[in-house]
Amino acid sequence: MAFMVKSVVGGQLKNLTGGLGGGEEKQEGEKSEAAAQGMTREEFEEYQRQLVEEKMERDANFAQKKAERATVRTHFREKYRLPKSELDETQIQLAGEEVELPKELAKMIEQDNEEEEEKDSVIGHLANIQNMDLDQLKDKAQATLEDLKQTAEKCSVM
């Protein structure tokens, strides 16, 4: 950690003080920066390349996370019929690859959809009515069916 701080801060200070001279001092500054860190010029260049690659990887991961969040927002906008956001669509397109919801969130959404389907059914609506006892309703329905069977048996036409 101290090595990275020293390389970042030390390089910036040398650039600030070395900015007054010509181009030759700049090259010497780069050499001295690599030497000050105890590396050869090739090692220093490889280190710089690694830093750039790591930054690009972090940026790609960040863009992917932003796209995942935008996908979640888009899902809820569709679910609740809210207006679409161009910013979300742009973030999804910038990710470049197919964006999927995180597994945990996908499970939660699936459970919510199942609950909503259950509530949309007839039994779900009956369960929501206040002061309604489903067991009592079932008993009444069965009693009515038994009465109908008995009256059908007594009927002389059949």
N, CA and C atoms as a LAMMPS dump frame, in Angstrom:
ITEM: TIMESTEP
0
ITEM: NUMBER OF ATOMS
474
ITEM: BOX BOUNDS ff ff ff
-5.0000000000000000e+02 5.0000000000000000e+02
-5.0000000000000000e+02 5.0000000000000000e+02
-5.0000000000000000e+02 5.0000000000000000e+02
ITEM: ATOMS id mol type element x y z
1 1 1 N 0.833 -1.186 0
2 1 2 C 0 0 0
3 1 3 C 0.873 1.243 0
4 2 1 N 1.901 1.243 0.835
5 2 2 C 2.788 2.403 0.911
6 2 3 C 3.51 2.585 -0.416
7 3 1 N 3.789 1.464 -1.074
8 3 2 C 4.469 1.52 -2.361
9 3 3 C 3.615 2.25 -3.389
10 4 1 N 2.304 1.93 -3.412
11 4 2 C 1.415 2.578 -4.373
12 4 3 C 1.256 4.056 -4.056
13 5 1 N 1.119 4.394 -2.781
14 5 2 C 0.973 5.801 -2.395
15 5 3 C 2.225 6.57 -2.776
16 6 1 N 3.371 5.965 -2.522
17 6 2 C 4.623 6.629 -2.842
18 6 3 C 4.746 6.838 -4.348
19 7 1 N 4.34 5.835 -5.131
20 7 2 C 4.464 5.964 -6.583
21 7 3 C 3.515 7.027 -7.123
22 8 1 N 2.311 7.089 -6.587
23 8 2 C 1.346 8.073 -7.068
24 8 3 C 1.742 9.483 -6.645
25 9 1 N 2.017 9.672 -5.365
26 9 2 C 2.346 11.003 -4.858
27 9 3 C 3.725 11.441 -5.336
28 10 1 N 4.691 10.546 -5.317
29 10 2 C 6.055 10.894 -5.726
30 10 3 C 6.111 11.309 -7.185
31 11 1 N 5.386 10.598 -8.03
32 11 2 C 5.369 10.926 -9.447
33 11 3 C 4.736 12.278 -9.696
34 12 1 N 3.706 12.598 -8.969
35 12 2 C 3.021 13.877 -9.147
36 12 3 C 3.91 15.025 -8.681
37 13 1 N 4.629 14.838 -7.579
38 13 2 C 5.522 15.891 -7.102
39 13 3 C 6.666 16.13 -8.086
40 14 1 N 7.22 15.065 -8.656
41 14 2 C 8.302 15.206 -9.619
42 14 3 C 7.812 15.878 -10.89
43 15 1 N 6.592 15.568 -11.295
44 15 2 C 6.029 16.217 -12.47
45 15 3 C 5.836 17.706 -12.216
46 16 1 N 5.436 18.053 -11.017
47 16 2 C 5.207 19.449 -10.669
48 16 3 C 6.519 20.226 -10.666
49 17 1 N 7.544 19.662 -10.048
50 17 2 C 8.822 20.378 -9.98
51 17 3 C 9.597 20.271 -11.277
52 18 1 N 9.404 19.19 -12.027
53 18 2 C 10.159 18.994 -13.259
54 18 3 C 9.518 19.682 -14.453
55 19 1 N 8.393 20.299 -14.288
56 19 2 C 7.701 20.943 -15.392
57 19 3 C 8.375 22.205 -15.878
58 20 1 N 9.34 22.739 -15.144
59 20 2 C 9.994 23.981 -15.533
60 20 3 C 11.095 23.761 -16.555
61 21 1 N 11.656 22.579 -16.612
62 21 2 C 12.788 22.288 -17.494
63 21 3 C 12.351 21.847 -18.871
64 22 1 N 13.312 21.367 -19.683
65 22 2 C 13.051 20.92 -21.048
66 22 3 C 12.618 19.468 -21.088
67 23 1 N 12.551 18.905 -22.301
68 23 2 C 12.115 17.539 -22.521
69 23 3 C 13.098 16.524 -21.986
70 24 1 N 14.405 16.85 -21.95
71 24 2 C 15.407 15.899 -21.48
72 24 3 C 15.21 15.589 -20
73 25 1 N 14.859 16.577 -19.248
74 25 2 C 14.657 16.352 -17.818
75 25 3 C 13.461 15.43 -17.579
76 26 1 N 12.489 15.49 -18.484
77 26 2 C 11.328 14.642 -18.333
78 26 3 C 11.723 13.175 -18.458
79 27 1 N 12.565 12.866 -19.418
80 27 2 C 13.013 11.492 -19.591
81 27 3 C 13.834 11.05 -18.388
82 28 1 N 14.685 11.935 -17.902
83 28 2 C 15.457 11.598 -16.717
84 28 3 C 14.536 11.408 -15.516
85 29 1 N 13.473 12.199 -15.458
86 29 2 C 12.503 12.079 -14.367
87 29 3 C 11.837 10.717 -14.385
88 30 1 N 11.501 10.212 -15.568
89 30 2 C 10.893 8.894 -15.667
90 30 3 C 11.876 7.817 -15.219
91 31 1 N 13.113 7.956 -15.639
92 31 2 C 14.129 6.98 -15.246
93 31 3 C 14.326 7.017 -13.74
94 32 1 N 14.4 8.234 -13.212
95 32 2 C 14.626 8.337 -11.776
96 32 3 C 13.409 7.85 -10.99
97 33 1 N 12.217 8.008 -11.554
98 33 2 C 11.021 7.529 -10.872
99 33 3 C 11.061 6.005 -10.773
100 34 1 N 11.426 5.339 -11.866
101 34 2 C 11.542 3.882 -11.843
102 34 3 C 12.663 3.459 -10.901
103 35 1 N 13.771 4.184 -10.949
104 35 2 C 14.9 3.851 -10.081
105 35 3 C 14.55 4.112 -8.617
106 36 1 N 13.795 5.182 -8.353
107 36 2 C 13.417 5.501 -6.976
108 36 3 C 12.53 4.408 -6.388
109 37 1 N 11.789 3.727 -7.236
110 37 2 C 10.928 2.664 -6.76
111 37 3 C 11.654 1.326 -6.727
112 38 1 N 12.891 1.316 -7.123
113 38 2 C 13.688 0.103 -7.078
114 38 3 C 13.376 -0.849 -8.221
115 39 1 N 12.979 -0.304 -9.359
116 39 2 C 12.637 -1.134 -10.508
117 39 3 C 13.452 -0.68 -11.716
118 40 1 N 13.569 -1.583 -12.646
119 40 2 C 14.156 -1.183 -13.922
120 40 3 C 13.068 -0.511 -14.743
121 41 1 N 13.457 0.083 -15.831
122 41 2 C 12.491 0.787 -16.668
123 41 3 C 11.422 -0.184 -17.197
124 42 1 N 11.835 -1.393 -17.584
125 42 2 C 10.896 -2.381 -18.106
126 42 3 C 9.905 -2.816 -17.019
127 43 1 N 10.404 -3.023 -15.82
128 43 2 C 9.527 -3.407 -14.716
129 43 3 C 8.527 -2.301 -14.415
130 44 1 N 9.013 -1.071 -14.471
131 44 2 C 8.145 0.07 -14.205
132 44 3 C 7.051 0.17 -15.274
133 45 1 N 7.421 -0.028 -16.535
134 45 2 C 6.433 0.027 -17.615
135 45 3 C 5.411 -1.103 -17.465
136 46 1 N 5.878 -2.281 -17.093
137 46 2 C 4.967 -3.414 -16.872
138 46 3 C 4.021 -3.098 -15.702
139 47 1 N 4.53 -2.495 -14.668
140 47 2 C 3.72 -2.1 -13.522
141 47 3 C 2.652 -1.097 -13.953
142 48 1 N 3.044 -0.138 -14.776
143 48 2 C 2.092 0.856 -15.258
144 48 3 C 1.005 0.196 -16.118
145 49 1 N 1.396 -0.767 -16.958
146 49 2 C 0.428 -1.49 -17.783
147 49 3 C -0.56 -2.254 -16.9
148 50 1 N -0.049 -2.875 -15.85
149 50 2 C -0.922 -3.612 -14.935
150 50 3 C -1.917 -2.679 -14.264
151 51 1 N -1.45 -1.505 -13.885
152 51 2 C -2.358 -0.539 -13.266
153 51 3 C -3.472 -0.145 -14.236
154 52 1 N -3.114 0.081 -15.488
155 52 2 C -4.1 0.467 -16.493
156 52 3 C -5.088 -0.683 -16.72
157 53 1 N -4.599 -1.92 -16.795
158 53 2 C -5.468 -3.077 -17
159 53 3 C -6.421 -3.248 -15.817
160 54 1 N -5.923 -3.084 -14.612
161 54 2 C -6.769 -3.201 -13.43
162 54 3 C -7.845 -2.125 -13.419
163 55 1 N -7.477 -0.909 -13.824
164 55 2 C -8.45 0.181 -13.878
165 55 3 C -9.529 -0.126 -14.915
166 56 1 N -9.123 -0.657 -16.056
167 56 2 C -10.097 -0.996 -17.086
168 56 3 C -11.038 -2.102 -16.606
169 57 1 N -10.498 -3.069 -15.886
170 57 2 C -11.309 -4.154 -15.343
171 57 3 C -12.3 -3.63 -14.307
172 58 1 N -11.834 -2.735 -13.435
173 58 2 C -12.732 -2.135 -12.437
174 58 3 C -13.838 -1.337 -13.117
175 59 1 N -13.471 -0.578 -14.149
176 59 2 C -14.463 0.209 -14.865
177 59 3 C -15.499 -0.687 -15.54
178 60 1 N -15.053 -1.806 -16.112
179 60 2 C -15.983 -2.737 -16.755
180 60 3 C -16.922 -3.348 -15.72
181 61 1 N -16.388 -3.735 -14.565
182 61 2 C -17.235 -4.292 -13.501
183 61 3 C -18.239 -3.256 -13.001
184 62 1 N -17.785 -2.005 -12.879
185 62 2 C -18.657 -0.933 -12.426
186 62 3 C -19.787 -0.707 -13.435
187 63 1 N -19.452 -0.711 -14.72
188 63 2 C -20.464 -0.535 -15.755
189 63 3 C -21.464 -1.688 -15.722
190 64 1 N -20.975 -2.899 -15.475
191 64 2 C -21.858 -4.063 -15.382
192 64 3 C -22.82 -3.915 -14.203
193 65 1 N -22.308 -3.482 -13.06
194 65 2 C -23.164 -3.295 -11.884
195 65 3 C -24.207 -2.214 -12.138
196 66 1 N -23.79 -1.125 -12.793
197 66 2 C -24.74 -0.06 -13.116
198 66 3 C -25.831 -0.579 -14.039
199 67 1 N -25.452 -1.421 -14.99
200 67 2 C -26.424 -1.989 -15.918
201 67 3 C -27.384 -2.927 -15.187
202 68 1 N -26.878 -3.691 -14.222
203 68 2 C -27.747 -4.568 -13.437
204 68 3 C -28.764 -3.752 -12.648
205 69 1 N -28.306 -2.667 -12.047
206 69 2 C -29.223 -1.798 -11.295
207 69 3 C -30.268 -1.189 -12.228
208 70 1 N -29.832 -0.785 -13.416
209 70 2 C -30.755 -0.209 -14.395
210 70 3 C -31.785 -1.253 -14.827
211 71 1 N -31.365 -2.508 -14.935
212 71 2 C -32.289 -3.583 -15.293
213 71 3 C -33.344 -3.756 -14.208
214 72 1 N -32.921 -3.69 -12.97
215 72 2 C -33.86 -3.803 -11.848
216 72 3 C -34.869 -2.655 -11.903
217 73 1 N -34.36 -1.436 -12.105
218 73 2 C -35.267 -0.286 -12.171
219 73 3 C -36.235 -0.434 -13.349
220 74 1 N -35.743 -0.913 -14.471
221 74 2 C -36.589 -1.103 -15.644
222 74 3 C -37.68 -2.131 -15.347
223 75 1 N -37.293 -3.205 -14.673
224 75 2 C -38.273 -4.234 -14.308
225 75 3 C -39.395 -3.634 -13.469
226 76 1 N -39.048 -2.852 -12.46
227 76 2 C -40.072 -2.282 -11.591
228 76 3 C -40.887 -1.216 -12.31
229 77 1 N -40.261 -0.508 -13.242
230 77 2 C -41.029 0.467 -14.022
231 77 3 C -42.082 -0.243 -14.872
232 78 1 N -41.713 -1.382 -15.455
233 78 2 C -42.673 -2.144 -16.245
234 78 3 C -43.759 -2.737 -15.349
235 79 1 N -43.358 -3.236 -14.202
236 79 2 C -44.299 -3.881 -13.287
237 79 3 C -45.351 -2.898 -12.794
238 80 1 N -44.923 -1.707 -12.433
239 80 2 C -45.839 -0.721 -11.87
240 80 3 C -46.284 0.323 -12.892
241 81 1 N -45.985 0.051 -14.16
242 81 2 C -46.404 0.901 -15.277
243 81 3 C -45.979 2.35 -15.104
244 82 1 N -44.715 2.525 -14.761
245 82 2 C -44.135 3.856 -14.625
246 82 3 C -43.452 4.238 -15.936
247 83 1 N -43.218 5.532 -16.166
248 83 2 C -42.555 5.926 -17.423
249 83 3 C -41.13 5.391 -17.495
250 84 1 N -40.704 5.068 -18.718
251 84 2 C -39.36 4.53 -18.932
252 84 3 C -38.322 5.632 -18.795
253 85 1 N -37.114 5.234 -18.451
254 85 2 C -36.008 6.176 -18.303
255 85 3 C -34.969 5.908 -19.382
256 86 1 N -34.614 6.933 -20.119
257 86 2 C -33.601 6.782 -21.159
258 86 3 C -32.235 6.516 -20.547
259 87 1 N -31.982 7.064 -19.369
260 87 2 C -30.703 6.855 -18.696
261 87 3 C -30.48 5.372 -18.406
262 88 1 N -31.517 4.696 -17.929
263 88 2 C -31.399 3.263 -17.646
264 88 3 C -31.125 2.478 -18.919
265 89 1 N -31.832 2.803 -19.98
266 89 2 C -31.627 2.095 -21.241
267 89 3 C -30.208 2.318 -21.757
268 90 1 N -29.694 3.527 -21.587
269 90 2 C -28.334 3.836 -22.021
270 90 3 C -27.321 3.036 -21.218
271 91 1 N -27.52 2.95 -19.911
272 91 2 C -26.588 2.201 -19.065
273 91 3 C -26.595 0.72 -19.426
274 92 1 N -27.748 0.184 -19.77
275 92 2 C -27.829 -1.218 -20.164
276 92 3 C -27.086 -1.431 -21.479
277 93 1 N -27.233 -0.5 -22.409
278 93 2 C -26.548 -0.623 -23.698
279 93 3 C -25.045 -0.459 -23.546
280 94 1 N -24.599 0.397 -22.629
281 94 2 C -23.166 0.614 -22.433
282 94 3 C -22.469 -0.619 -21.871
283 95 1 N -23.216 -1.459 -21.172
284 95 2 C -22.606 -2.667 -20.612
285 95 3 C -22.132 -3.588 -21.727
286 96 1 N -22.793 -3.511 -22.876
287 96 2 C -22.32 -4.239 -24.035
288 96 3 C -22.715 -5.7 -24.081
289 97 1 N -22.862 -6.349 -22.972
290 97 2 C -23.228 -7.75 -22.96
291 97 3 C -24.604 -7.89 -22.343
292 98 1 N -25.14 -9.088 -22.413
293 98 2 C -26.471 -9.309 -21.876
294 98 3 C -26.447 -9.156 -20.356
295 99 1 N -27.319 -8.31 -19.861
296 99 2 C -27.356 -8.02 -18.432
297 99 3 C -28.454 -8.856 -17.803
298 100 1 N -28.108 -9.561 -16.749
299 100 2 C -29.073 -10.378 -16.031
300 100 3 C -29.246 -9.847 -14.621
301 101 1 N -30.402 -10.141 -14.063
302 101 2 C -30.635 -9.769 -12.676
303 101 3 C -29.792 -10.658 -11.777
304 102 1 N -29.345 -10.126 -10.654
305 102 2 C -28.655 -10.988 -9.69
306 102 3 C -29.583 -12.129 -9.257
307 103 1 N -29.001 -13.294 -8.972
308 103 2 C -29.791 -14.498 -8.676
309 103 3 C -30.75 -14.287 -7.512
310 104 1 N -30.271 -13.65 -6.455
311 104 2 C -31.106 -13.44 -5.274
312 104 3 C -32.314 -12.569 -5.612
313 105 1 N -32.064 -11.517 -6.401
314 105 2 C -33.149 -10.617 -6.767
315 105 3 C -34.128 -11.31 -7.707
316 106 1 N -33.62 -12.129 -8.617
317 106 2 C -34.494 -12.863 -9.533
318 106 3 C -35.423 -13.798 -8.751
319 107 1 N -34.883 -14.444 -7.701
320 107 2 C -35.718 -15.313 -6.861
321 107 3 C -36.807 -14.506 -6.161
322 108 1 N -36.434 -13.333 -5.647
323 108 2 C -37.404 -12.491 -4.958
324 108 3 C -38.519 -12.063 -5.906
325 109 1 N -38.148 -11.69 -7.115
326 109 2 C -39.139 -11.248 -8.091
327 109 3 C -40.051 -12.403 -8.473
328 110 1 N -39.487 -13.587 -8.621
329 110 2 C -40.286 -14.764 -8.957
330 110 3 C -41.293 -15.059 -7.853
331 111 1 N -40.863 -14.949 -6.595
332 111 2 C -41.776 -15.181 -5.483
333 111 3 C -42.885 -14.133 -5.459
334 112 1 N -42.535 -12.874 -5.729
335 112 2 C -43.544 -11.822 -5.778
336 112 3 C -44.565 -12.089 -6.875
337 113 1 N -44.083 -12.543 -8.028
338 113 2 C -44.995 -12.841 -9.136
339 113 3 C -45.937 -13.986 -8.779
340 114 1 N -45.419 -15.005 -8.1
341 114 2 C -46.263 -16.121 -7.684
342 114 3 C -47.331 -15.657 -6.693
343 115 1 N -46.94 -14.802 -5.752
344 115 2 C -47.895 -14.288 -4.774
345 115 3 C -48.973 -13.455 -5.45
346 116 1 N -48.565 -12.647 -6.433
347 116 2 C -49.542 -11.822 -7.138
348 116 3 C -50.503 -12.675 -7.948
349 117 1 N -49.987 -13.746 -8.579
350 117 2 C -50.865 -14.644 -9.322
351 117 3 C -51.864 -15.312 -8.388
352 118 1 N -51.4 -15.681 -7.204
353 118 2 C -52.281 -16.316 -6.222
354 118 3 C -53.354 -15.33 -5.763
355 119 1 N -52.968 -14.083 -5.574
356 119 2 C -53.935 -13.068 -5.142
357 119 3 C -54.934 -12.752 -6.245
358 120 1 N -54.501 -12.879 -7.501
359 120 2 C -55.391 -12.584 -8.626
360 120 3 C -56.416 -13.695 -8.861
361 121 1 N -56.196 -14.864 -8.287
362 121 2 C -57.149 -15.958 -8.47
363 121 3 C -58.406 -15.692 -7.646
364 122 1 N -59.449 -16.482 -7.889
365 122 2 C -60.73 -16.319 -7.194
366 122 3 C -60.563 -16.555 -5.699
367 123 1 N -59.837 -17.615 -5.352
368 123 2 C -59.642 -17.929 -3.929
369 123 3 C -58.845 -16.818 -3.249
370 124 1 N -57.894 -16.248 -3.97
371 124 2 C -57.119 -15.142 -3.404
372 124 3 C -58.001 -13.948 -3.099
373 125 1 N -58.958 -13.665 -3.99
374 125 2 C -59.883 -12.549 -3.747
375 125 3 C -60.816 -12.858 -2.589
376 126 1 N -61.261 -14.101 -2.512
377 126 2 C -62.137 -14.467 -1.405
378 126 3 C -61.407 -14.368 -0.066
379 127 1 N -60.123 -14.709 -0.066
380 127 2 C -59.364 -14.64 1.176
381 127 3 C -59.173 -13.194 1.618
382 128 1 N -59.2 -12.284 0.672
383 128 2 C -59.001 -10.877 1.008
384 128 3 C -60.264 -10.21 1.545
385 129 1 N -61.422 -10.816 1.303
386 129 2 C -62.66 -10.214 1.783
387 129 3 C -62.707 -10.353 3.304
388 130 1 N -63.027 -9.252 3.942
389 130 2 C -63.053 -9.278 5.409
390 130 3 C -64.287 -10.025 5.898
391 131 1 N -64.16 -10.577 7.088
392 131 2 C -65.246 -11.291 7.774
393 131 3 C -65.742 -12.493 6.963
394 132 1 N -64.857 -13.101 6.182
395 132 2 C -65.244 -14.268 5.4
396 132 3 C -64.433 -15.444 5.907
397 133 1 N -65.134 -16.474 6.31
398 133 2 C -64.485 -17.688 6.787
399 133 3 C -64.564 -18.724 5.681
400 134 1 N -63.414 -19.092 5.105
401 134 2 C -63.393 -20.03 3.987
402 134 3 C -63.87 -21.42 4.4
403 135 1 N -63.547 -21.843 5.59
404 135 2 C -63.992 -23.158 6.054
405 135 3 C -65.52 -23.207 6.134
406 136 1 N -66.087 -22.148 6.656
407 136 2 C -67.544 -22.076 6.76
408 136 3 C -68.165 -22.06 5.361
409 137 1 N -67.551 -21.358 4.437
410 137 2 C -68.039 -21.286 3.065
411 137 3 C -67.985 -22.658 2.397
412 138 1 N -66.9 -23.409 2.643
413 138 2 C -66.774 -24.758 2.087
414 138 3 C -67.853 -25.68 2.655
415 139 1 N -68.078 -25.558 3.974
416 139 2 C -69.109 -26.389 4.622
417 139 3 C -70.488 -26.102 4.033
418 140 1 N -70.799 -24.849 3.807
419 140 2 C -72.095 -24.48 3.23
420 140 3 C -72.225 -25.024 1.815
421 141 1 N -71.136 -24.937 1.049
422 141 2 C -71.167 -25.438 -0.33
423 141 3 C -71.391 -26.946 -0.338
424 142 1 N -70.729 -27.664 0.541
425 142 2 C -70.904 -29.119 0.603
426 142 3 C -72.323 -29.486 1.051
427 143 1 N -72.841 -28.742 2.004
428 143 2 C -74.211 -28.999 2.475
429 143 3 C -75.205 -28.74 1.353
430 144 1 N -74.996 -27.717 0.586
431 144 2 C -75.882 -27.401 -0.534
432 144 3 C -75.831 -28.502 -1.581
433 145 1 N -74.639 -29.013 -1.871
434 145 2 C -74.508 -30.108 -2.833
435 145 3 C -75.218 -31.359 -2.344
436 146 1 N -75.102 -31.663 -1.065
437 146 2 C -75.783 -32.833 -0.503
438 146 3 C -77.299 -32.664 -0.581
439 147 1 N -77.803 -31.464 -0.301
440 147 2 C -79.243 -31.195 -0.408
441 147 3 C -79.714 -31.378 -1.838
442 148 1 N -78.92 -30.915 -2.796
443 148 2 C -79.296 -31.062 -4.202
444 148 3 C -79.342 -32.535 -4.599
445 149 1 N -78.391 -33.331 -4.103
446 149 2 C -78.374 -34.763 -4.405
447 149 3 C -79.606 -35.452 -3.83
448 150 1 N -79.946 -35.069 -2.609
449 150 2 C -81.094 -35.705 -1.967
450 150 3 C -82.402 -35.344 -2.682
451 151 1 N -82.54 -34.09 -3.091
452 151 2 C -83.753 -33.683 -3.801
453 151 3 C -83.796 -34.325 -5.173
454 152 1 N -82.633 -34.547 -5.788
455 152 2 C -82.589 -35.21 -7.097
456 152 3 C -82.997 -36.667 -6.938
457 153 1 N -82.653 -37.316 -5.849
458 153 2 C -83.02 -38.712 -5.626
459 153 3 C -84.516 -38.848 -5.37
460 154 1 N -85.114 -37.851 -4.719
461 154 2 C -86.541 -37.876 -4.411
462 154 3 C -87.39 -37.543 -5.612
463 155 1 N -86.778 -36.913 -6.597
464 155 2 C -87.517 -36.479 -7.774
465 155 3 C -88.036 -37.696 -8.532
466 156 1 N -89.32 -37.711 -8.843
467 156 2 C -89.918 -38.858 -9.519
468 156 3 C -89.665 -38.863 -11.016
469 157 1 N -89.344 -37.761 -11.588
470 157 2 C -89.096 -37.675 -13.018
471 157 3 C -87.794 -38.395 -13.35
472 158 1 N -86.839 -38.341 -12.514
473 158 2 C -85.566 -38.967 -12.786
474 158 3 C -85.634 -40.35 -12.305
